[in-house]
Amino acid sequence: MVWRVALVLIIAFSPAELVAQDVTTGDEEHVQSEAPSNWTWAWDGRVFFGYNYQNRKFTDFWALESQNWFMLSGERPLGAGRFTFKGMASLEPFTLKKLGSPQVFQTGETYHGAPLIDYQHPHDLVMEFGGSWRGEHRGINSVFEADLVGSPALGPTPFMHRASARDNPTAPLTHHHLDATHITTGVLRGAIGAKGFLVDTSVFRGEEQNENRLNIDQPALDSWSVRGSWRSGPWNLQFSSAHLHAPEPYDPYDMTRLTASIEFDGTWRSKPLAATIAWGENREIHGILDGYLVEWSWQLWPNGSFYGRGEVAAKDILGLGSVHPKGFMHFHPISRVAAGTLGYVRQLPSVGHGRLGIGGDYTFYSTSDDLELPYGSPHSFHVFLRWQPASKMNHEHMH
């Protein structure tokens, strides 16, 4: 069933008349090649299908699952600038368990009203739907964007689009420190920039997605963010801050999030290398939670890539879901988790408009003393097949 549904969407998003080319996420740009009077269409996507095994004290858990997303965008002239339409979908509501993908120490969002722990939630069927306009006057770029579902001006490139994470099927443990707002219902964004520098700001809904992965939640403009970034060649640097209105329903308090990151997508020693260093901080009523991330994908061989990820995160795990009346101050115990992942992907021959790869990875963990009794010394591994477009898609922040 998983493969049938995935195949249908792959075919739907890869018709012969569409040319795979540089494509964008919420704050990125196309490289155009069509005549200025026509729409220029681009598509992108990724499908992982594999075996996920998680070992922890008292119980092991595993799953046959598929992480996936598919993207379509179109661009055409409009007035003195260019208009871009973006749509993105995921079949994870059908290809992951209702709880999501098993992942030791992962937190964020809910299932049956309770906070998810040790699972990465499925992404919504509609991951992005909106449009933007970009113009340039005397070397100054301006951007206006409105999304029914989109990504506000907060954090680094979302992990599924990040070049350094393209080979890894697993969401970072720091996802909710850095880029968990990449699927937000209701986003208005404006940006201005020149010579590689960009300042963008947005208003959006702060609450995380609800448990119905097939609908589009009610938009609301109750939160705000601002981001400053600089891009030069393969380098992309950003710092951002946001005020989030009650992001988690089981803990209805506002939160401040700060993020900073450096992304590199180029070559090192004549080999393609993508790497990211990022920091995120959630300032919650229960305390301050910091997360640190280093990840990379290095194509050491013509058909083989070595990838990895290292993380250290402060997480509310043992006290998660302990709800108290507003005005009652209660600090939850904060746990420390470190995780390291090493993996390899081998490219297989092209199939139609896509390429297959086979890979696997292993993750080991180190924790603070309070987690040793409930978790012991956990570890996990994945083996998977991966489908991606035959042509490499470059994701670039808009400047």
Secondary structure, DSSP 8 states (H G I E B T S, - for coil): -HHHHHHHHHHHT--TT--------TTB-----S-TTS-EEEEEEEEEEEEEEEEETTEEEEEEEEEEEEEEEEEEEETTEEEEEEEEE--HHHHS-SS-EEEEEEEEEEETTEEEEEEE----SEEEEEEEEEEEETTEEEEEEEEEEE--S-SSS-TTT-GGGTT--S--TTHHHHTGGGSEEEEEEEEEEETTEEEEEEEE--S---S-TTS-------EEEEEEEEEETTEEEEEEEEEESS-STTS---EEEEEEEEEEEEEETTEEEEEEEEEEEEEETTEEEEEEEEEEEEEEETTEEEEEEEEEEEE--TTTT----TT-------EEEEEEEEEEEEEEEEETTEEEEEEEEEEEEEE-GGGHHHH-S-EEEEEEEEEEESS-----B--
